């Protein structure tokens, strides 16, 4: 009897270990799957554009540093650099590097984000988010943009942004005219607005993750219809 009890005890321990190991392996596999699906912060490509002569838009540089510290891949350009931005995004997309694209601009740099958006629209390349600070000559938002946030003041420079033909995304116009602490040359330097931008990017990344997780789930088979 002692021998039999001892064998049962050994068998129970082996089963328990096997169950724990299987659970751990399953959890590890699930974690790996989520890690593969989840977009890393470095996959969020943020291109920022300064305004006239690079003099009055140094808030774009500050925001670039903040984004890079959060792990995003952020670069800042002069207004005239928009063509380089559009070309780089187009080339990467054609090679299968479909990063989450975010564009941010101030003043003339904000105007340049529309140039990029329209160029990429012609190539059927989606833009996840555009943020503009006091765009001076905004155009209708093209249909390839999914989210658009416009910070502006009725100060002789900033304008409200309107949707273009076929646009079905999210468009937010935030009129900050009543905020006397801001002006055309300081609006892009606001830490409060920087925080809003980073929060918006985080929300978008989470939504993108949710969509990828949903798309990765196996579709259940429909039950066979019963013949009458």
N, CA, C and O of each residue as an XYZ file, in Angstrom:
912
protein
N       0.822     -1.210      0.000
C       0.000      0.000      0.000
C       0.855      1.258      0.000
O       0.530      2.228     -0.685
N       1.955      1.251      0.770
C       2.829      2.426      0.812
C       3.408      2.723     -0.568
O       3.523      3.877     -0.980
N       3.769      1.645     -1.271
C       4.344      1.813     -2.610
C       3.320      2.430     -3.553
O       3.635      3.316     -4.347
N       2.086      1.941     -3.449
C       1.021      2.460     -4.320
C       0.742      3.931     -4.026
O       0.592      4.750     -4.933
N       0.675      4.251     -2.691
C       0.446      5.650     -2.321
C       1.560      6.553     -2.832
O       1.327      7.659     -3.320
N       2.780      6.038     -2.702
C       3.931      6.822     -3.152
C       3.846      7.072     -4.659
O       4.165      8.168     -5.122
N       3.417      6.065     -5.429
C       3.303      6.219     -6.872
C       2.219      7.243     -7.248
O       2.388      8.056     -8.157
N       1.086      7.167     -6.500
C       0.022      8.138     -6.735
C       0.497      9.562     -6.457
O       0.168     10.491     -7.194
N       1.278      9.724     -5.381
C       1.792     11.050     -5.018
C       2.703     11.592     -6.111
O       2.606     12.760     -6.487
N       3.589     10.737     -6.619
C       4.511     11.147     -7.687
C       3.728     11.543     -8.936
O       4.020     12.549     -9.583
N       2.700     10.702     -9.263
C       1.883     10.980    -10.437
C       1.150     12.319    -10.312
O       1.063     13.074    -11.280
N       0.620     12.611     -9.112
C      -0.097     13.872     -8.881
C       0.823     15.073     -9.042
O       0.443     16.086     -9.629
N       2.032     14.949     -8.516
C       3.012     16.040     -8.629
C       3.367     16.291    -10.087
O       3.458     17.442    -10.513
N       3.571     15.217    -10.859
C       3.917     15.353    -12.276
C       2.796     16.040    -13.052
O       3.043     16.891    -13.906
N       1.551     15.651    -12.738
C       0.403     16.274    -13.406
C       0.327     17.760    -13.092
O       0.067     18.585    -13.968
N       0.563     18.090    -11.807
C       0.511     19.492    -11.394
C       1.563     20.309    -12.110
O       1.295     21.410    -12.590
N       2.780     19.751    -12.179
C       3.875     20.459    -12.862
C       3.544     20.638    -14.331
O       3.784     21.696    -14.913
N       2.983     19.573    -14.931
C       2.627     19.652    -16.342
C       1.579     20.712    -16.597
O       1.649     21.435    -17.591
N       0.591     20.811    -15.690
C      -0.466     21.814    -15.844
C       0.090     23.219    -15.734
O      -0.252     24.083    -16.541
N       0.952     23.465    -14.738
C       1.556     24.786    -14.549
C       2.399     25.159    -15.753
O       2.344     26.290    -16.236
N       3.193     24.185    -16.244
C       4.066     24.452    -17.384
C       3.247     24.799    -18.611
O       3.576     25.721    -19.358
N       2.153     24.030    -18.810
C       1.298     24.294    -19.962
C       0.674     25.672    -19.860
O       0.579     26.387    -20.858
N       0.243     26.055    -18.650
C      -0.364     27.371    -18.435
C       0.638     28.480    -18.713
O       0.325     29.486    -19.350
N       1.876     28.266    -18.207
C       2.905     29.284    -18.402
C       3.256     29.426    -19.871
O       3.445     30.535    -20.371
N       3.343     28.276    -20.570
C       3.675     28.328    -21.985
C       2.558     29.018    -22.765
O       2.813     29.804    -23.678
N       1.314     28.710    -22.388
C       0.186     29.346    -23.046
C       0.190     30.844    -22.829
O      -0.055     31.617    -23.755
N       0.471     31.255    -21.589
C       0.538     32.682    -21.282
C       1.657     33.352    -22.029
O       1.508     34.472    -22.517
N       2.800     32.658    -22.124
C       3.943     33.213    -22.847
C       3.612     33.368    -24.318
O       3.948     34.378    -24.936
N       2.948     32.356    -24.881
C       2.588     32.417    -26.294
C       1.624     33.563    -26.544
O       1.741     34.273    -27.543
N       0.655     33.747    -25.622
C      -0.308     34.842    -25.768
C       0.390     36.184    -25.689
O       0.087     37.108    -26.444
N       1.344     36.277    -24.748
C       2.088     37.535    -24.592
C       2.895     37.834    -25.846
O       2.983     38.986    -26.272
N       3.492     36.785    -26.447
C       4.267     36.980    -27.660
C       3.374     37.431    -28.806
O       3.753     38.286    -29.606
N       2.154     36.829    -28.875
C       1.221     37.213    -29.923
C       0.835     38.672    -29.802
O       0.825     39.407    -30.790
N       0.510     39.096    -28.560
C       0.137     40.493    -28.325
C       1.298     41.416    -28.652
O       1.111     42.483    -29.237
N       2.519     40.989    -28.263
C       3.704     41.821    -28.538
C       3.914     41.986    -30.028
O       4.342     43.047    -30.483
N       3.608     40.920    -30.812
C       3.778     41.011    -32.255
C       2.715     41.905    -32.878
O       2.971     42.604    -33.859
N       1.499     41.874    -32.286
C       0.404     42.649    -32.842
C       0.504     44.115    -32.443
O       0.232     45.005    -33.248
N       0.898     44.361    -31.184
C       0.904     45.719    -30.654
C       1.917     46.597    -31.381
O       3.068     46.195    -31.553
N       1.509     47.786    -31.809
C       2.454     48.688    -32.436
C       3.399     49.292    -31.396
O       2.952     49.857    -30.398
N       4.685     49.169    -31.632
C       5.649     49.768    -30.718
C       5.651     51.275    -30.922
O       5.290     51.772    -31.989
N       6.063     51.995    -29.884
C       6.099     53.457    -29.993
C       6.995     53.892    -31.150
O       6.725     54.895    -31.810
N       8.065     53.129    -31.390
C       8.989     53.488    -32.466
C       8.350     53.360    -33.845
O       8.861     53.915    -34.818
N       7.221     52.624    -33.939
C       6.506     52.493    -35.206
C       5.614     53.701    -35.485
O       5.033     53.820    -36.563
N       5.516     54.587    -34.505
C       4.748     55.821    -34.693
C       5.714     56.893    -35.195
O       6.512     57.435    -34.431
N       5.627     57.189    -36.488
C       6.528     58.163    -37.090
C       5.886     59.540    -37.029
O       4.863     59.786    -37.667
N       6.498     60.441    -36.252
C       5.962     61.792    -36.090
C       6.888     62.777    -36.794
O       8.070     62.879    -36.467
N       6.334     63.501    -37.765
C       7.101     64.523    -38.476
C       6.528     65.889    -38.128
O       5.337     66.142    -38.313
N       7.394     66.768    -37.620
C       6.976     68.102    -37.194
C       7.600     69.147    -38.107
O       8.748     69.008    -38.528
N       6.837     70.196    -38.412
C       7.309     71.233    -39.326
C       7.190     72.610    -38.694
O       6.138     72.985    -38.177
N       8.302     73.365    -38.747
C       8.334     74.720    -38.201
C       7.737     75.712    -39.196
O       7.495     75.396    -40.361
N       7.512     76.923    -38.688
C       6.979     77.993    -39.524
C       8.075     78.815    -40.178
O       9.174     78.326    -40.441
N       7.752     80.067    -40.431
C       8.606     80.958    -41.213
C      10.028     81.046    -40.669
O      10.247     81.382    -39.505
N      10.993     80.736    -41.543
C      12.428     80.917    -41.273
C      12.919     80.187    -40.024
O      14.010     80.474    -39.531
N      12.128     79.249    -39.510
C      12.527     78.450    -38.342
C      12.704     79.279    -37.070
O      13.232     78.773    -36.080
N      12.275     80.531    -37.079
C      12.577     81.412    -35.948
C      11.519     81.319    -34.851
O      11.851     81.230    -33.668
N      10.248     81.341    -35.244
C       9.166     81.492    -34.262
C       8.482     80.174    -33.892
O       7.441     80.183    -33.236
N       9.047     79.066    -34.298
C       8.370     77.781    -34.073
C       9.217     76.809    -33.275
O       9.151     75.602    -33.511
N      10.000     77.296    -32.348
C      10.891     76.410    -31.595
C      10.132     75.481    -30.651
O      10.708     74.550    -30.089
N       8.827     75.743    -30.480
C       8.022     74.798    -29.721
C       7.944     73.444    -30.408
O       7.727     72.425    -29.754
N       8.121     73.429    -31.739
C       8.148     72.170    -32.483
C       9.371     71.337    -32.093
O       9.302     70.109    -32.029
N      10.489     72.018    -31.833
C      11.697     71.309    -31.389
C      11.493     70.726    -29.992
O      11.880     69.591    -29.716
N      10.878     71.523    -29.117
C      10.619     71.053    -27.752
C       9.700     69.838    -27.767
O       9.940     68.859    -27.060
N       8.638     69.906    -28.584
C       7.700     68.783    -28.678
C       8.372     67.559    -29.285
O       8.079     66.431    -28.889
N       9.256     67.768    -30.228
C      10.013     66.645    -30.815
C      10.808     65.919    -29.745
O      10.805     64.689    -29.690
N      11.487     66.674    -28.896
C      12.263     66.065    -27.811
C      11.361     65.279    -26.857
O      11.707     64.175    -26.439
N      10.219     65.846    -26.520
C       9.291     65.165    -25.617
C       8.811     63.835    -26.221
O       8.732     62.821    -25.528
N       8.499     63.856    -27.503
C       8.009     62.649    -28.167
C       9.091     61.581    -28.241
O       8.820     60.401    -28.021
N      10.304     61.990    -28.547
C      11.406     61.024    -28.602
C      11.678     60.405    -27.235
O      12.029     59.229    -27.145
N      11.518     61.187    -26.177
C      11.705     60.635    -24.838
C      10.620     59.620    -24.488
O      10.825     58.754    -23.638
N       9.468     59.729    -25.145
C       8.391     58.763    -24.943
C       8.573     57.515    -25.800
O       7.773     56.583    -25.720
N       9.622     57.495    -26.620
C       9.905     56.331    -27.445
C       9.432     56.419    -28.875
O       9.679     55.513    -29.671
N       8.737     57.529    -29.220
C       8.282     57.700    -30.590
C       9.460     58.078    -31.490
O      10.500     58.531    -31.013
N       9.282     57.885    -32.785
C      10.306     58.269    -33.745
C       9.909     59.625    -34.327
O       9.126     59.694    -35.274
N      10.452     60.702    -33.757
C      10.037     62.053    -34.128
C      11.193     62.831    -34.748
O      12.335     62.748    -34.296
N      10.866     63.594    -35.800
C      11.847     64.448    -36.468
C      11.207     65.802    -36.748
O      10.003     65.897    -36.986
N      12.028     66.842    -36.715
C      11.515     68.186    -36.977
C      12.180     68.739    -38.233
O      13.372     68.532    -38.462
N      11.386     69.453    -39.052
C      11.855     69.961    -40.336
C      11.502     71.432    -40.480
O      10.627     71.950    -39.785
N      12.190     72.085    -41.381
C      11.781     73.416    -41.819
C      10.541     73.273    -42.692
O      10.230     72.178    -43.161
N       9.838     74.373    -42.909
C       8.618     74.327    -43.720
C       8.869     73.696    -45.079
O       8.082     72.875    -45.549
N       9.974     74.087    -45.706
C      10.282     73.575    -47.040
C      10.670     72.113    -47.069
O      10.859     71.548    -48.146
N      10.792     71.489    -45.909
C      11.164     70.083    -45.867
C      10.005     69.133    -46.080
O      10.186     67.917    -46.004
N       8.806     69.662    -46.347
C       7.630     68.794    -46.456
C       7.752     67.789    -47.593
O       7.245     66.672    -47.496
N       8.435     68.191    -48.686
C       8.589     67.272    -49.812
C       9.461     66.070    -49.429
O       9.197     64.943    -49.849
N      10.500     66.323    -48.627
C      11.339     65.214    -48.151
C      10.541     64.277    -47.261
O      10.707     63.059    -47.323
N       9.672     64.850    -46.432
C       8.828     64.030    -45.549
C       7.902     63.151    -46.381
O       7.817     61.945    -46.151
N       7.208     63.750    -47.346
C       6.277     62.992    -48.183
C       6.996     61.912    -48.973
O       6.487     60.800    -49.113
N       8.166     62.229    -49.487
C       8.917     61.255    -50.279
C       9.375     60.082    -49.410
O       9.271     58.926    -49.821
N       9.887     60.382    -48.197
C      10.346     59.304    -47.309
C       9.200     58.385    -46.900
O       9.350     57.163    -46.897
N       8.049     58.975    -46.553
C       6.900     58.163    -46.155
C       6.453     57.283    -47.316
O       6.177     56.098    -47.132
N       6.382     57.869    -48.521
C       5.952     57.114    -49.694
C       6.884     55.959    -50.009
O       6.429     54.863    -50.337
N       8.189     56.197    -49.913
C       9.160     55.131    -50.208
C       9.079     54.009    -49.182
O       9.125     52.832    -49.539
N       8.960     54.373    -47.903
C       8.847     53.347    -46.856
C       7.564     52.535    -47.017
O       7.562     51.316    -46.844
N       6.493     53.215    -47.345
C       5.209     52.526    -47.499
C       5.262     51.539    -48.661
O       4.708     50.443    -48.574
N       5.922     51.921    -49.737
C       6.026     51.042    -50.905
C       6.862     49.804    -50.603
O       6.733     48.782    -51.277
N       7.730     49.899    -49.574
C       8.546     48.745    -49.179
C       7.871     47.921    -48.088
O       8.457     46.966    -47.579
N       6.656     48.283    -47.733
C       5.917     47.506    -46.749
C       6.039     48.001    -45.321
O       5.501     47.379    -44.405
N       6.750     49.128    -45.110
C       6.891     49.696    -43.761
C       5.714     50.639    -43.496
O       5.811     51.847    -43.714
N       4.614     50.075    -43.027
C       3.394     50.856    -42.836
C       3.301     51.345    -41.401
O       2.502     50.851    -40.606
N       4.143     52.335    -41.087
C       4.147     52.918    -39.746
C       2.886     53.746    -39.525
O       2.181     54.100    -40.471
N       2.618     54.048    -38.256
C       1.545     54.980    -37.923
C       2.083     56.386    -38.173
O       3.054     56.810    -37.548
N       1.449     57.094    -39.083
C       1.962     58.397    -39.520
C       1.243     59.525    -38.786
O       0.014     59.594    -38.773
N       2.040     60.416    -38.171
C       1.516     61.587    -37.477
C       2.256     62.823    -37.999
O       3.485     62.831    -38.069
N       1.513     63.854    -38.361
C       2.098     65.110    -38.829
C       1.674     66.242    -37.901
O       0.508     66.340    -37.518
N       2.630     67.094    -37.544
C       2.353     68.231    -36.663
C       3.051     69.462    -37.247
O       4.211     69.387    -37.652
N       2.348     70.584    -37.290
C       2.977     71.779    -37.831
C       2.455     73.051    -37.197
O       1.348     73.092    -36.658
N       3.276     74.095    -37.272
C       2.904     75.415    -36.738
C       2.978     76.450    -37.847
O       3.955     76.486    -38.595
N       1.952     77.297    -37.963
C       1.942     78.405    -38.898
C       2.143     77.902    -40.335
O       1.344     77.097    -40.812
N       3.183     78.354    -41.028
C       3.431     77.856    -42.377
C       3.746     76.362    -42.372
O       3.479     75.660    -43.347
N       4.312     75.884    -41.271
C       4.554     74.448    -41.143
C       3.250     73.672    -41.029
O       3.148     72.531    -41.481
N       2.249     74.311    -40.416
C       0.917     73.695    -40.363
C       0.324     73.633    -41.769
O      -0.297     72.638    -42.143
N       0.517     74.701    -42.548
C       0.047     74.687    -43.933
C       0.707     73.550    -44.716
O       0.076     72.923    -45.568
N       1.970     73.296    -44.421
C       2.715     72.267    -45.150
C       2.181     70.863    -44.883
O       2.345     69.967    -45.711
N       1.541     70.668    -43.730
C       0.986     69.333    -43.465
C      -0.108     68.997    -44.473
O      -0.319     67.826    -44.787
N      -0.805     70.012    -44.983
C      -1.830     69.765    -46.006
C      -1.183     69.350    -47.326
O      -1.727     68.523    -48.058
N      -0.010     69.933    -47.627
C       0.722     69.526    -48.832
C       1.107     68.052    -48.750
O       0.949     67.301    -49.712
N       1.615     67.653    -47.587
C       1.993     66.244    -47.392
C       0.766     65.350    -47.504
O       0.798     64.322    -48.181
N      -0.315     65.746    -46.838
C      -1.525     64.929    -46.824
C      -2.069     64.724    -48.243
O      -2.452     63.614    -48.612
N      -2.100     65.790    -49.022
C      -2.616     65.670    -50.386
C      -1.710     64.826    -51.268
O      -2.183     64.071    -52.117
N      -0.400     64.959    -51.060
C       0.544     64.136    -51.827
C       0.371     62.661    -51.493
O       0.366     61.816    -52.389
N       0.229     62.348    -50.209
C       0.062     60.949    -49.811
C      -1.318     60.422    -50.189
O      -1.480     59.225    -50.430
N      -2.314     61.308    -50.242
C      -3.648     60.888    -50.671
C      -3.608     60.387    -52.111
O      -4.300     59.431    -52.462
N      -2.802     61.032    -52.934
C      -2.672     60.592    -54.330
C      -2.034     59.212    -54.419
O      -2.197     58.512    -55.418
N      -1.304     58.818    -53.369
C      -0.664     57.494    -53.339
C      -1.462     56.492    -52.495
O      -1.010     55.372    -52.256
N      -2.648     56.905    -52.052
C      -3.508     56.043    -51.218
C      -2.810     55.605    -49.935
O      -2.939     54.459    -49.504
N      -2.070     56.534    -49.332
C      -1.375     56.259    -48.072
C      -2.121     56.958    -46.944
O      -2.269     58.180    -46.971
N      -2.596     56.200    -45.946
C      -3.359     56.823    -44.859
C      -2.467     57.578    -43.875
O      -1.321     57.195    -43.637
N      -3.008     58.650    -43.310
C      -2.349     59.402    -42.246
C      -3.215     59.266    -40.997
O      -4.403     59.587    -41.014
N      -2.618     58.797    -39.935
C      -3.390     58.536    -38.727
C      -3.842     59.834    -38.047
O      -4.986     59.949    -37.608
N      -2.930     60.804    -37.965
C      -3.248     62.029    -37.226
C      -2.477     63.213    -37.782
O      -1.289     63.106    -38.087
N      -3.164     64.349    -37.912
C      -2.513     65.624    -38.186
C      -2.913     66.600    -37.082
O      -4.085     66.695    -36.720
N      -1.925     67.325    -36.551
C      -2.176     68.366    -35.555
C      -1.612     69.667    -36.096
O      -0.445     69.728    -36.482
N      -2.431     70.705    -36.128
C      -1.957     71.998    -36.606
C      -2.110     73.060    -35.521
O      -3.086     73.082    -34.770
N      -1.109     73.940    -35.468
C      -1.125     75.090    -34.568
C      -1.195     76.347    -35.433
O      -0.226     76.695    -36.108
N      -2.338     77.023    -35.412
C      -2.507     78.288    -36.135
C      -2.085     78.189    -37.601
O      -1.224     78.939    -38.060
N      -2.693     77.268    -38.318
C      -2.451     77.191    -39.759
C      -2.950     78.468    -40.416
O      -4.072     78.899    -40.148
N      -2.138     79.082    -41.271
C      -2.496     80.371    -41.860
C      -3.253     80.222    -43.175
O      -3.996     81.118    -43.575
N      -3.062     79.090    -43.842
C      -3.747     78.861    -45.128
C      -4.176     77.398    -45.208
O      -3.713     76.654    -46.073
N      -5.060     76.996    -44.304
C      -5.476     75.591    -44.315
C      -6.348     75.282    -45.524
O      -7.095     76.132    -46.010
N      -6.236     74.057    -45.990
C      -7.101     73.581    -47.057
C      -8.016     72.488    -46.519
O      -7.791     71.995    -45.414
N      -9.027     72.105    -47.259
C      -9.907     71.036    -46.788
C      -9.102     69.761    -46.500
O      -8.160     69.432    -47.221
N      -9.485     69.063    -45.453
C      -8.764     67.849    -45.043
C      -9.065     66.725    -46.034
O     -10.231     66.391    -46.244
N      -8.038     66.137    -46.644
C      -8.285     65.061    -47.612
C      -8.764     63.777    -46.947
O      -8.646     63.605    -45.733
N      -9.304     62.887    -47.759
C      -9.979     61.688    -47.256
C      -9.046     60.651    -46.655
O      -9.515     59.730    -45.987
N      -7.740     60.769    -46.869
C      -6.813     59.756    -46.322
C      -6.423     60.039    -44.872
O      -5.690     59.257    -44.267
N      -6.908     61.152    -44.309
C      -6.591     61.507    -42.918
C      -7.674     60.944    -42.003
O      -8.865     61.157    -42.232
N      -7.249     60.222    -40.961
C      -8.193     59.582    -40.050
C      -8.574     60.479    -38.872
O      -9.722     60.467    -38.427
N      -7.616     61.254    -38.368
C      -7.873     62.153    -37.238
C      -7.188     63.488    -37.514
O      -6.058     63.519    -38.001
N      -7.871     64.589    -37.203
C      -7.298     65.915    -37.401
C      -7.666     66.789    -36.209
O      -8.837     66.906    -35.847
N      -6.637     67.408    -35.595
C      -6.845     68.324    -34.475
C      -6.230     69.671    -34.853
O      -5.049     69.750    -35.189
N      -7.041     70.725    -34.794
C      -6.579     72.058    -35.169
C      -6.689     72.996    -33.969
O      -7.787     73.324    -33.521
N      -5.519     73.426    -33.449
C      -5.480     74.455    -32.414
C      -5.353     75.802    -33.126
O      -4.427     75.995    -33.914
N      -6.267     76.730    -32.862
C      -6.174     78.006    -33.570
C      -6.770     79.132    -32.731
O      -7.515     78.909    -31.777
N      -6.406     80.351    -33.129
C      -6.974     81.561    -32.550
C      -7.394     82.496    -33.682
O      -6.747     82.544    -34.728
N      -8.473     83.231    -33.466
C      -8.877     84.257    -34.430
C      -8.021     85.498    -34.198
O      -8.500     86.517    -33.699
N      -6.758     85.394    -34.566
C      -5.784     86.439    -34.276
C      -5.196     87.042    -35.549
O      -4.167     87.717    -35.516
N      -5.866     86.785    -36.668
C      -5.333     87.274    -37.938
C      -4.497     86.245    -38.653
O      -4.169     86.416    -39.827
N      -4.145     85.180    -37.964
C      -3.348     84.112    -38.567
C      -4.119     82.793    -38.604
O      -4.300     82.205    -39.671
N      -4.571     82.333    -37.442
C      -5.208     81.034    -37.342
C      -6.559     80.984    -38.030
O      -7.280     81.980    -38.096
N      -6.890     79.802    -38.542
C      -8.141     79.602    -39.259
C      -8.782     78.272    -38.833
O      -8.099     77.355    -38.377
N     -10.080     78.195    -38.989
C     -10.797     76.949    -38.773
C     -10.545     76.020    -39.955
O     -10.408     76.469    -41.093
N     -10.486     74.731    -39.676
C     -10.241     73.733    -40.716
C     -11.558     73.045    -41.068
O     -12.377     72.768    -40.192
N     -11.753     72.769    -42.365
C     -12.990     72.126    -42.819
C     -12.663     70.803    -43.514
O     -11.558     70.628    -44.028
N     -13.621     69.870    -43.529
C     -13.374     68.591    -44.204
C     -13.430     68.730    -45.719
O     -14.154     69.572    -46.252
N     -12.660     67.898    -46.402
C     -12.678     67.881    -47.852
C     -13.593     66.791    -48.374
O     -14.192     66.060    -47.586
N     -13.713     66.667    -49.699
C     -14.570     65.636    -50.296
C     -14.133     64.230    -49.865
O     -12.957     63.877    -49.948
N     -15.092     63.453    -49.414
C     -14.807     62.066    -49.048
C     -14.230     61.881    -47.665
O     -14.032     60.747    -47.228
N     -13.951     62.982    -46.954
C     -13.380     62.855    -45.606
C     -14.424     62.281    -44.656
O     -15.541     62.791    -44.568
N     -14.050     61.211    -43.940
C     -14.966     60.563    -43.001
C     -14.330     60.362    -41.629
O     -14.840     59.602    -40.806
N     -13.225     61.040    -41.391
C     -12.503     60.861    -40.138
C     -12.998     61.781    -39.038
O     -14.102     62.323    -39.098
N     -12.153     61.942    -38.036
C     -12.446     62.800    -36.884
C     -11.788     64.157    -37.095
O     -10.583     64.238    -37.331
N     -12.583     65.225    -37.010
C     -12.052     66.577    -37.172
C     -12.422     67.412    -35.948
O     -13.599     67.608    -35.646
N     -11.381     67.908    -35.242
C     -11.584     68.708    -34.034
C     -10.942     70.076    -34.237
O      -9.739     70.174    -34.476
N     -11.751     71.133    -34.140
C     -11.251     72.501    -34.157
C     -11.349     73.065    -32.744
O     -12.444     73.177    -32.192
N     -10.209     73.418    -32.158
C     -10.193     73.973    -30.806
C      -9.866     75.468    -30.881
O      -8.715     75.857    -31.081
N     -10.896     76.290    -30.718
C     -10.735     77.740    -30.775
C     -10.205     78.233    -29.427
O     -10.895     78.158    -28.410
N      -8.965     78.740    -29.436
C      -8.302     79.189    -28.213
C      -8.195     80.711    -28.144
O      -7.334     81.249    -27.448
N      -9.078     81.402    -28.874
C      -9.021     82.866    -28.932
C      -9.132     83.497    -27.549
O      -8.490     84.511    -27.272
N      -9.935     82.905    -26.690
C     -10.164     83.483    -25.359
C      -8.971     83.319    -24.418
O      -8.917     83.958    -23.368
N      -8.020     82.469    -24.788
C      -6.840     82.250    -23.943
C      -5.803     83.337    -24.248
O      -5.048     83.228    -25.214
N      -5.773     84.364    -23.434
C      -4.905     85.510    -23.681
C      -3.427     85.223    -23.402
O      -2.555     86.033    -23.718
N      -3.159     84.052    -22.802
C      -1.755     83.691    -22.553
C      -1.085     83.169    -23.819
O       0.131     82.978    -23.850
N      -1.881     82.938    -24.864
C      -1.352     82.403    -26.115
C      -1.396     83.454    -27.208
O      -2.219     84.369    -27.182
N      -0.496     83.308    -28.168
C      -0.490     84.157    -29.352
C       0.018     83.306    -30.512
O       0.343     82.132    -30.333
N       0.084     83.897    -31.691
C       0.540     83.121    -32.850
C       1.962     82.608    -32.669
O       2.310     81.544    -33.182
N       2.785     83.359    -31.944
C       4.184     82.966    -31.781
C       4.442     82.159    -30.509
O       5.582     81.786    -30.229
N       3.386     81.889    -29.739
C       3.584     81.092    -28.512
C       2.676     79.869    -28.444
O       2.876     78.996    -27.599
N       1.683     79.798    -29.323
C       0.697     78.720    -29.229
C       1.333     77.335    -29.329
O       0.885     76.390    -28.681
N       2.377     77.225    -30.144
C       3.009     75.902    -30.328
C       3.996     75.573    -29.211
O       4.564     74.481    -29.191
N       4.206     76.504    -28.282
C       5.134     76.281    -27.166
C       4.409     75.879    -25.878
O       5.055     75.610    -24.865
N       3.096     75.837    -25.910
C       2.302     75.557    -24.714
C       2.485     74.124    -24.227
O       2.205     73.172    -24.956
N       2.956     73.976    -22.995
C       3.102     72.634    -22.413
C       1.750     71.938    -22.305
O       1.651     70.721    -22.464
N       0.716     72.720    -22.033
C      -0.634     72.152    -21.910
C      -1.085     71.540    -23.231
O      -1.654     70.448    -23.256
N      -0.829     72.248    -24.328
C      -1.218     71.727    -25.639
C      -0.318     70.570    -26.062
O      -0.769     69.635    -26.722
N       0.943     70.638    -25.682
C       1.836     69.505    -25.946
C       1.306     68.232    -25.282
O       1.318     67.153    -25.873
N       0.844     68.386    -24.046
C       0.304     67.230    -23.309
C      -0.927     66.673    -24.017
O      -1.114     65.457    -24.076
N      -1.769     67.563    -24.558
C      -2.953     67.116    -25.290
C      -2.558     66.339    -26.544
O      -3.179     65.331    -26.882
N      -1.531     66.813    -27.222
C      -1.063     66.138    -28.433
C      -0.562     64.733    -28.104
O      -0.919     63.766    -28.777
N       0.260     64.628    -27.072
C       0.817     63.320    -26.713
C      -0.279     62.367    -26.233
O      -0.227     61.166    -26.498
N      -1.266     62.912    -25.528
C      -2.391     62.091    -25.097
C      -3.174     61.572    -26.305
O      -3.603     60.418    -26.325
N      -3.355     62.423    -27.301
C      -4.080     62.020    -28.509
C      -3.336     60.921    -29.246
O      -3.949     59.968    -29.728
N      -2.022     61.046    -29.335
C      -1.226     60.014    -30.005
C      -1.360     58.690    -29.260
O      -1.515     57.641    -29.885
N      -1.302     58.730    -27.936
C      -1.461     57.518    -27.131
C      -2.816     56.867    -27.389
O      -2.897     55.649    -27.550
N      -3.876     57.666    -27.429
C      -5.220     57.141    -27.693
C      -5.275     56.447    -29.047
O      -5.880     55.384    -29.190
N      -4.639     57.060    -30.036
C      -4.663     56.501    -31.381
C      -3.903     55.188    -31.441
O      -4.345     54.240    -32.091
N      -2.757     55.127    -30.765
C      -1.981     53.884    -30.744
C      -2.799     52.774    -30.084
O      -2.803     51.638    -30.558
N      -3.487     53.102    -28.996
C      -4.316     52.100    -28.324
C      -5.455     51.625    -29.219
O      -5.776     50.436    -29.237
N      -6.070     52.547    -29.963
C      -7.130     52.163    -30.883
C      -6.583     51.264    -31.979
O      -7.225     50.293    -32.379
N      -5.389     51.595    -32.461
C      -4.761     50.789    -33.503
C      -4.484     49.385    -32.980
O      -4.670     48.401    -33.697
N      -4.038     49.295    -31.722
C      -3.789     47.991    -31.097
C      -5.082     47.200    -31.001
O      -5.102     46.006    -31.299
N      -6.162     47.855    -30.587
C      -7.442     47.165    -30.457
C      -7.906     46.609    -31.801
O      -8.423     45.494    -31.876
N      -7.716     47.399    -32.869
C      -8.113     46.942    -34.203
C      -7.283     45.733    -34.626
O      -7.813     44.783    -35.204
N      -5.978     45.768    -34.338
C      -5.119     44.646    -34.730
C      -5.472     43.392    -33.949
O      -5.477     42.290    -34.498
N      -5.764     43.561    -32.676
C      -6.155     42.408    -31.865
C      -7.455     41.810    -32.377
O      -7.601     40.589    -32.443
N      -8.405     42.675    -32.743
C      -9.685     42.203    -33.255
C      -9.493     41.474    -34.580
O     -10.105     40.434    -34.824
N      -8.633     42.034    -35.434
C      -8.392     41.412    -36.735
C      -7.663     40.080    -36.610
O      -7.793     39.216    -37.476
N      -6.886     39.909    -35.519
C      -6.107     38.683    -35.331
C      -6.935     37.528    -34.777
O      -6.510     36.374    -34.829
N      -8.125     37.841    -34.243
C      -8.946     36.789    -33.661
C      -9.497     35.883    -34.751
O      -9.987     36.373    -35.769
N      -9.423     34.554    -34.554
C      -9.983     33.646    -35.563
C     -11.488     33.820    -35.662
O     -12.192     33.891    -34.654
N     -11.963     33.886    -36.884
C     -13.391     34.052    -37.088
C     -14.105     32.723    -36.880
O     -13.735     31.711    -37.477
N     -15.127     32.731    -36.033
C     -15.867     31.504    -35.760
C     -16.655     31.036    -36.968
O     -17.161     31.845    -37.746
N     -16.754     29.736    -37.117
C     -17.501     29.183    -38.226
C     -18.990     29.287    -37.955
O     -19.447     29.074    -36.832
N     -19.733     29.614    -38.983
C     -21.178     29.687    -38.835
C     -21.763     28.294    -38.697
O     -21.367     27.391    -39.435
N     -22.687     28.093    -37.780
C     -23.301     26.774    -37.638
C     -24.064     26.410    -38.897
O     -24.700     27.264    -39.514
N     -24.002     25.137    -39.278
C     -24.709     24.721    -40.510
C     -26.219     24.952    -40.370
O     -26.820     24.689    -39.328
N     -26.791     25.444    -41.441
C     -28.237     25.708    -41.420
C     -29.007     24.388    -41.451
O     -28.640     23.432    -42.134
N     -30.055     24.388    -40.704
C     -30.882     23.177    -40.641
C     -31.889     23.182    -41.782
O     -32.604     24.156    -42.016
N     -31.913     22.078    -42.467
C     -32.878     21.939    -43.559
C     -34.228     21.529    -43.001
O     -34.333     20.634    -42.163
N     -35.241     22.196    -43.480
C     -36.590     21.898    -43.035
C     -37.087     20.588    -43.680
O     -38.215     20.164    -43.427
